[in-house]
Amino acid sequence: MSIQFQHIEPHHLLKKYIEKMWVFRSCGKIPLDDLKLVVPNGNLKLTVSYQNGIVAELNGNSFESREYDITLTGLIDVPVILDVQKDISTETLGIEFSPQGAYRFFHFTLNDIQNQIYSLSDIFGITGRALIEQMNQASTLVEKIKLIESYLLNQLSFAEEDLIFEYCIERITSSKGSVTVKELEKKTGYTSRWLNRKFYDKLGVSPKNLSAIIRFKEYYQLYINARENNFPLPSFYDMYYDQSHFIKDFRRFTGLSPTRFEKQTNQFGSSYYQD
């Protein structure tokens, strides 16, 4: 089974807001013995399924990014199992918006799509359907990328910066999820209740929840790229209070204990996270 994530450089005016952009390619369905697990990373995702579709299982629900559709995935804070729809060659374009970047493009309460996947036609109606039609008419990947970047640049022009929100996100990401809500209150002068409302509106989850996601993401990234995949890595001691805290978050974001996870094959999930 050939699985490939090809990373693409975003338009220079979008780099500040897009954490990564990629094309996923597969020659067919992911093998049955592969876990197909993707853990949360704090990004909202726009997916262009132009050759075959993608199926996602999360929270006991099934979502489809159908062929010839464009879907928006809200911020995910649970483990996701992914596979392609049909056992045929697959190509999908993905754009992942950083936690501080998504609100600049999607001007509605992002908590409404948290742990959900929607077609752009369902979110934006006529505008969404028009973009999907344009993308389907584009015959090459280069043309599709130019179209989606043009759309995003137009969306960006309508949004104003929220400096308080972006400051809080920067503190959470730069501290690798270790900053506390009390520290954010002290630095910004705003209450935790106000900050929670701000985060639910512009991201979809609370500052505390995002911190947990970012902390585990940092650990998991190190684990995936380590030569020897044994739990816990030495960095565990810098990120978690104790082993019980670590195991609790590990189960939450992977659905498995560290011991069970080590015994699984997760080529798809590892390929997604590898540098």
Secondary structure as UniProt FT lines:
FT   STRAND          3..8
FT   TURN            12..17
FT   STRAND          18..26
FT   TURN            32..33
FT   STRAND          37..38
FT   STRAND          44..51
FT   STRAND          54..58
FT   TURN            59..60
FT   STRAND          61..65
FT   TURN            67..68
FT   STRAND          69..73
FT   STRAND          80..84
FT   STRAND          90..97
FT   TURN            99..101
FT   HELIX           102..104
FT   HELIX           110..113
FT   TURN            114..115
FT   STRAND          117..119
FT   HELIX           120..124
FT   HELIX           126..137
FT   HELIX           141..156
FT   TURN            157..158
FT   HELIX           163..174
FT   TURN            175..177
FT   HELIX           181..188
FT   HELIX           192..202
FT   HELIX           207..225
FT   TURN            234..235
FT   HELIX           236..239
FT   HELIX           243..254
FT   HELIX           258..262
FT   HELIX           267..273
//
